[in-house]
Amino acid sequence: MRIGLLTESGYPYVGGEARLWCDRLVRGLGRHEFDVYALSRSARQEALGWVDLPPQVRRVRSAALWGEASGRPVLWGRRRAGRRFAECFTELAAGLTGASGEGVTRTPDGGVTGTSGESVTGTSDELADRFGNGLYGLAELARDTGGLAGALRSEDAVRALESACRAPGAHRAARAARVPDLLAVAADLERTLRPLSLDWYDDDTLGAVDLCHATAGGAAALPGLLARHFAGVPLLVTEYGVRLRAHYLAGAGAVAGAGAAEEPAPSAPARALLASFHGRLAAETYREATVITPGNAHARRWQERCGADRAKLRTVYPGLEADRFAEVGEREEPGEPHTLLWVGRVEPAKDLISLLHAFAEVRKEEPGARLRIVGALADGDRAAAYLAHCRALAAQLFPDEAEDAYAVGANPVSFEEIGSPEAPDLADAYAGGGVVVLSSVVEGFPISLIEAMLCGRATVSTDVGAVVEVIGGTGLVVPPRNPRALAQACVQLLRDPERRARLGAAARARALELFTVEQNIAAFHSIYLEIVSHCPVRRETVNEAGEPVPFAHPAEASVPGRWAVGGRLAGAVPLGRPAPLGTAATAATAATAPSWAARCGLRGHLGEVAS
């Protein structure tokens, strides 16, 4: 099977967000071939280079979503192309603003009515259709003219946005947009829609794959939408963090940190228009996707609220390498019994301030307790300023202590990094903690909790994101932004070593059952086979004269497995029995293979089929 893997700011870049799970997926599915189509987000990411690619990666195509737009010049010398662009972009803009025609007013249910009260266009479905028509119209124009370089930030684009914002029925926030807001929105749209101008959709690229797998929503899914539009290639969308949710959080963070940010935060009208755009893009992605695989129930609920069909959803948990933490998890020693451990990326969303205040309460009950904060600094000046603030607060709350007048004082709170002498790697960090704490106020899928569970550690966590789903009763959960509740839970576990051991053992068993690389790969293997068996790509092969070639694609081409092995049938799975190798169904398949092969006249290859 040939798979087009679509990424944004991820695999195969060394500094990619989804690099690890994509690399494990590609390496674990060695019987398939992968074409990687990567979108980068910064010059630094491209400068770091790629990870070592396995042989099943046939090609890598990349494009930048940063810097100035590049590409072939658009042929705007023809008036017809200009009119097509204006029409398509106007449809796209109308889908964002909710504009729906002359003399209309918006109703509480999201629709619009005319001056006489009759219902007119502008319902949610119709606005989604207008957005989709504009999006695919721009893609077809880009393919016909050579690209949209510069057009999406042109004066015509800004005028179309302004007209849509001023049209009757437009949202209140859109009507408040001014020219600087529209320029900012046009610049963001141009970067996000750059995949429309790429030459990735012909018969030699994404048009030749059997399946497109987008590793995120947003811009990463755009090439998959266009491959489905132009070539009918089925689309699988995986979201371990819902991109629309991330956009909302990023907008809120930009406003909160506008004073320290390098660039001014976008205005309220600009944020509203961009949120509408990303919401429409997410809805279109979910509508056109064949299967959607959220990484947890929290992401699944977000997708359903954004319009995803429940019948398309298949929850697939991320997988971690359990062997990395096996030694620590199998030890009988419980770690340092009086040490609380926090592991993660240092940023405001992790709420280390509440953790430090909670630890102050813990020290009142357990004077010998220690707190180790182990992690990497998140990108950006705000994260560095936040870490400095946390260090200052720790020094204020916990002055250096000494056992007597001749001993050197030490602070009960330590800030460490992975790779330091105190924590050479993650497993060593978890080995030194008795209780692992998560204090976040915003969290998607808590990877650090799964790592702690694999190490057999008891945990205390705040009830955010998918925490409860991951913990499943094997740890203590408290409300976020509640230092007193967090402190009480930590004291309970510090004083009860038997309970710590019991919870740690249960947590390790749960993590080994649900959150390993093996279960993740097996799930995607099964989904790949399901999609290809139900939605095969129909391609017409022609000869040099342009005439269709009969039987150019034999029936066995749709059967999972490798057929061409020295000219003989090898490793095939019978039609109607698409059970992946290595599953419980394999034995039954092999048992029925000889009779199936005999009916098909393949008596000479019974050994290969049965094996």
N, C-alpha and C positions, 0 to 999 in steps of 0.2 A: 504494500500500500504506500502511496506517495502522499505525504502530508505537508501542507504549507503552514509553518509555524509563524504566527504574527505576534511581534512583541513591540512594546514601546518602553524605552528607557530600561531595558532588561537584557535578556539573553540575546546575543552571545557576548555582550560587553562585560568586562571584568567588574565594573562598578554597577551592574544592573540590579534593579529591584527584585525581579523574579528569576535571577540567574540560577540559583541553586535548584529550585524545583524543576525548572525547565531542563537543566543539564541532567538531572536524575531521570526525568521522563525520557529524554532522547536516548540516553545510554541504556535505560531499562528496556526500551522497545527496539532492540537491535534488528528485528526482522522487518522493520519498516524503514522507508527512506524519508528524510526530512529536507525540505527547502525552507530556510529561515529568511524572513523578511522583517528587518529590524528598523525601528525608528529611534533615533537618538535625541536626547534632550539638551545636551551641552557639549561644548568643545572639549571640556575636561574628560567627559565620558569617552569620547572617541579617542582621545590621546592615550587613555589607559589601555586601549586595545581589547582583544577578544580573549576568551578562555580557550583552552585546548579543545578542539572539536573532534568528536568521534567520527569514524568513517561513514556512519549512516547519514551524516549531514552532507548532502550533495552540493549545495550551493548556499551562499549568503548574499543577500541584497540588502543594502542599507540606504537610508535617507535621513536628512537632518530636519528636525522641527525647531531649530534655533537659527539665529543669524538672519541675514537677508535671504529672501527667496531666490532660488536658483533654478535653472532649467531652460528648456528651449523657449525662445521668444514666442509670444502669442501673436497670431496673424490677425491683428485688429484693423488691418487696412480695409477689410470688407464690412460693409454696414450690416450685413445679415448676421455676422458673428457677434457684432456689438448688440444688436437687438436680441439675439438669443441669450446672451449673458444677462442683459437687463431683465428679460422675462424670467429667467431661471432664478436669478438672485432675488428678484422681487417676491417670487413664490417662497423662497427660503426665508426671507425676512418676515413675510406675513405669518409664516408658521411660528416664528419666534415671538412676535409682538401680539399675536391674536387679532390682527387687523382682518376685517371680514367684509368690507364693502361700505357703501355710502348709507348714511342715515340709520345707524344701528346703535343699540345700547346693549351692554353686557348684563346677563341675568345671573342670579346667585348660583345656579347649577352649572355655570361655566359656558353656557350657550349665549347667543345674542338674539335680540329681537329688533324688528324694524320700527319705524315711527308709528305705525298703526297697531303694533303689538304682535304682528305675525312673526313666526320663527324664520330666521334667515341663516345663511351659511356662517360658519365660525364655531361649530361644536369642536370638541376635543379631537374626535376622529378626523374631521375634515381638516383641521389645522395640521394634524399629523400627516395627512395625505399631501397637503400643500408643501410641508417641509420635505417629505420624501421626493415629491416631484421636482422640487427645486434642487435637491441634492443630486439626484441621478441625472437631471438635466445638465447640471454643471459638469458632472463626470463625463457625459457624452460629448459635451462641447470641448472639454479638455482633450479627449481622445481625438476628436476631429481636427482641432486647430493646433495641437502640439503642447498644450498646457495652459494654465491660468496664471502664470508668473506675473505678478504685479497687478492683475485685474481685481483681485479680491480686496486690495487696499486702494483702489483707484477712486477718483471722484465720483464715478458712476455708482460704485458700491456704496459709498457713504450717502449719496443722495437717495439710493433705494432704501437704505436703512432709515433715513430720516423720514421719507414718505410713509413707510410702514408704521413708524412710531407716531406720526401725526394723523394716520387714517382713523376713521370712526371704528370703535370697537377695540382699539389697542389698549393694552394694560395700562394702568395708571403710572406705574414706574417707567414704562416705555415712553409715555407721553412727556415725562419730565426730562428725558435725555437731551443733552445739548451737544454741540459739535465736538468738543473734546471727548465727551463720553462715546460718541459714535466712532471717532477715530480710534479710541482704545479698543472698542468692540471689534472693529474691522481688522485691526492688527492681530487680535487673538484668533478671530475666525480664519485669517489667512494662514497662520501657523498650524492650526488644527486641521485645516482642509488641504494641506499640501499633498497628502496621499492621492487626491483626485487627479493631480497632474503627473503622477508617476507612470512609467511604462511597465507596470507589473501585471497587466491584465490580458495579455495576448496568449496564444496557444503554447508559447515556449516558457511561460512563467506560471502565474497562479491559475491560468486557464488550463494547465496540464495536470494539476494535482487532483487527487481524489477527495480531499477534505481540507478545509481551512480551519485551523485551530487558533483562535485569538486568545492570548494569555491575559487579556484585560479588555475592558470596555473602552469607550472614547476613541481616540485616534488609532489605537492598535486594531480595533475592529473594522475601521473604515476600509482597508484593503479587502477584508473578507466580505463586506457588504457589496463592494464593486465586483469582486470575483463571482459572487452569487448573481448579481445583476447582469453581468456580461456573459458569463459562461455556465451559470447554473450550478456552481460548486457549492455543496452544503457547508454550513458554517457552524462550528462549535465555539461557544464563548465560555471561558473560565474566568471567574472573578473571585479571588481570595480577599480582595478589598474592593468594594464597589466604587468605581471611578466617580460616579456622580456624588456619592457621599464625600469622597475625598475632595472634590471640587468645592462643596459647601463648606467643609472644614477649613480648606485653604483660604477661602474668601473671608470667613470669620476671623481666622488668624491674622490675615493681612490688615484687617480693620483694627484688631486688638493691638497689633504691634506697629501701627503706622508711624509712631514717633521714632522708632529705632530702625525702621526698614530703609533699605537703600533706595527704593522707589516708592512714591506715594501710593497709598492704597486706592484701588478703583472706587469710583463714586457709587452711590446706591443704584442709580439707573443703569450704569455699566454692569454692576454685579447682577442685577435682575435680568438683563438681556443675556449675559453669558450663562447664567443659571438656566434660563429658558432654552438656550441653544444646547447645552449639555444634557438637559432633560429630554429634549426632542431626539437628540442623537442616541441616547440610551434606549428610549422607547422604540426607535426604528431598529436598533441592533437587536433588541429582544424580540421584536416582531418577526424579523427575517431569519433569526438563528434557528437552526434545526434542533439543537440541544443546548441548554444552558447549565453550567455546572458551578453553582456557588460553593464556596469553601466551608460554609457553616450556615446554621439556621438564621443567624443575624443578617448575613448577606442575602440569604434567600428572601427574607421579609422585605428588605429594601428593594430587591428586584421585582417582587410581586407588586409593591406599591408603585413602581415605575412602569408597570404595564406588562410584565413578563407573564406568559401563560404558564399556569401551574403544571400543566401536562408536560412541558418541555424541561422542567427543572430536575436535575439529578445532583444531590449533594455529594461532593467528593472532598474529603478532608485532605489538607496538606500532609505530606509524608516527611518524616525526619529519619535520619540514619540512627537507628537504635544502637548499633554496634559502637558508635562513638561514646555512648554513655553507659555501656553495658558493665564495664568494670566498676564504676561508681555505684550503679544501681544494684549490683549483686553483693556489695560489701555488707558485712554485718554491722560495721561501725556506723552510727547515725550522723556522723559529722560533728562539728563543734556544737555541743548542745545548747549553749547560751548565745549563739550567733544568729542574728537575722540577716538575710541576704536578699539584695535587690539586684537584678540583672536586666539590662536593656539599653536603649538609646536615650541619652539625657536630653530631654526637651520638655517644654511646659506641659504637654498633654499627659506626661507621666506623673505629675503632681508630687514631686519629691518634697515640696514644702510641707504638704500634709503628712508625708511619711516621717519627716524629721520631728514635727510636732507630736506625732503619735509615739515616736521613740522616746521623746522626753517623758511621756506618761508611762511608758514601759520601764524606764530607768527608776521611776519612783517605786515600782513594785518589785523589779528585779535589778538591783544595782550593778550586778556583774554582767549584764547583757551588753552585747556589741552589735553594731550595724555596719555591714559592708555594702557599699554601693559600687557595683562593678558594671562598667558599660562603656560604650563609645559615644562620642559627642555627635549629635545630629548636625546636618549641614546648616549653615547660616549663622549670622552674627547674633541672632536672638538666642540660639541654643548656647553659645559661649557665654553670653551675658547671664543666662539662666543658671548655668553651672557655677559661675562666680558668685551669684546671689546665694545658691545653696551652700557653697563652702563657707560664705560669711555667716549664714544663719547657723550652720553647724558649730562654727567656732564660738558664736554668741551663746547658743543653748548649752553647749558642752565644753567648758574650758578644759584644758589639758589637766589630767589627773595623775597623781603619783602615789605610790603605796606609802612612802615615808619621805622624810626630808632629804634623803640622799639618793632617791631614785629619780629617773628622768620621767617627766610627765608624758602622757599619751592621751589622745582623744579617742573616745569610744566609737566615733564615726570615722570611717576611712573611705576615701574615694580612690578607686583603682581602675585600671584598664586591662583588658585582655592582652596577654603578652608580657605583663609586668611580672616581677619575681613572685609576687603574692598570688597571681592568677595566670599561670603560663598558658592555659587554654580554658575553654568553657567547662569541661568536665572537672578540672581542678577547682574552679570557682565554686561549682555546686557541691563538690566534696567537702568544702570548708564551711558550709552553712547547715544549721540545724533546721531552720524554718525559712522558706522562700516567700517573699512578700511582693505583691503587685499592687500598686497604689494609684493606677491610672484613672483619669476622668474620661478619657476617650481611648477606645481600644477596638481594633478589628478582631483579628484572630491572634490570641496571645501565644506566640511561639515560645517565649521564655517559660511560660507555665508548662508547656508540653516537655520542654527540656528538663525542667525540675521534676516532672512526673516520671520521666524515663530514668532519672537518677534516684528515684525512690524517696523524694523529699516531700514532707507535708507542706502545704501552701496556705497562705492567707491572701485573699484577693478582693478587689472591689467589684461590685456587680455592674460591669460595663461590657458592651460588645458581646462576644461569644464566650465570655468567661464561664458562666454557669453551664453552658453546653459542653465545654471542654472538661471542666472539673467533674461534673456528673456525680456529686456527692462524696468525692474523695478529698475535699479540702474545705476550709472555712471561707465564707463569702460575706462581705460587709458592704454597706452603702458607700458610694464614693463621697469624697470631701467630708469624711467623718473621722477625724483623727482619734477620737475617744473610742469609737467602735473598733477601729483598726488596732489600737493598742490593747484593748481587752481580749481580742481574738489571739493576738500574738502572745500575750501573757498566759492564756489558757494552754497553748501548745508548749511554751517553754517550760511550764510546770508539770507537764504530763508526758514523759518520754514514751510510755506505752502507747498512748494515743497517737503520738507522732509516728511511731513505727508502724502502727496499724494503718493509718491514713497513707503513709508513704508507700507501703506495699500494695494497697488497693489502687493508688494512683499509677504506679508502675504497670500493674496488670492492665489497667484501662488504656494507658498510652500504647502499650505493645499490641493491643487488640485493634485500636482505631487509627493511630497516627504514625504509621510506619511507611517507609518508601514503598515497600512491597504491595501494600494494599492500595496505595495511590496509583501505582503503575498498572496493577491488575484492573482497577476501575476504569482507567482511561483506555486500556486495551479493549475492554468489553464495549465501551461506548463507541470507539472507533469502528469496531465491527458492526455494531448496531446501526450506526449512521450510514455506512457504506452499503450495507445490505438493504436498507430501506430507501435510500436516496442516492442511487448510483448516478454518476455524471454521464449524460448521453452526448457523445461526441461523434460527429460525422467525419469520417476519413475520406479524403479525395486523392485521386492520382494526379500525375503531372498535367493532365488535360482538364483537371477540375471536375472530373466525374466521380460520383460516390463509389467507394470500394466495398463490395458486398463481403460480409463476414470478416471485416477488418478487426473487430473486437470479438474474439471468441467468448463463449459463455463462461469458460473457466476463468476468464480475467476478473470476474466479479467474486470469485471464491477466495476467501482469505488463505494466505500461505504462499510460498514460493514454488512455482511450477517448473520453471526452466532450470533444471539442475542436470547438466550433461545430457540434455535432450530427453530426459525421462521424468515421469511424474514422481514428485517427492513432497512429502509432508502436507498433502492436501487434506482439507476438511470437506466432507460431502456436502452437497447443496442441501439447504434446509437445516443444516446442523452447524451453525457458526459459533461453536464453542471454542474459546481460546485455549491454546495449549497450556498445560499446567493446571487446569481446573478439574473439578470433579467430573465434568461431563466428558473429559477426554477419553476415559476408559470406555464409556458407552459408545462413543464415536468410533474408537478403534475396533470394538467388537462387531459393530455393524458394517464396517468398511468393506470386508471381503464380499459380502452378499451384494452390496451396492455396486462395487466395482465389477462383479461378475455380470450383473444386469447391463452394465455399460460396455461390456466387451474388453475389460482391462485385466484379464486374468494374468497377463505377464507381469503385472506390477502390483500384485497383491501384497508382497512384502513391504514395498515402499509405502503403500497406503496404510496398512495396518500399523506400521511403525510411527 
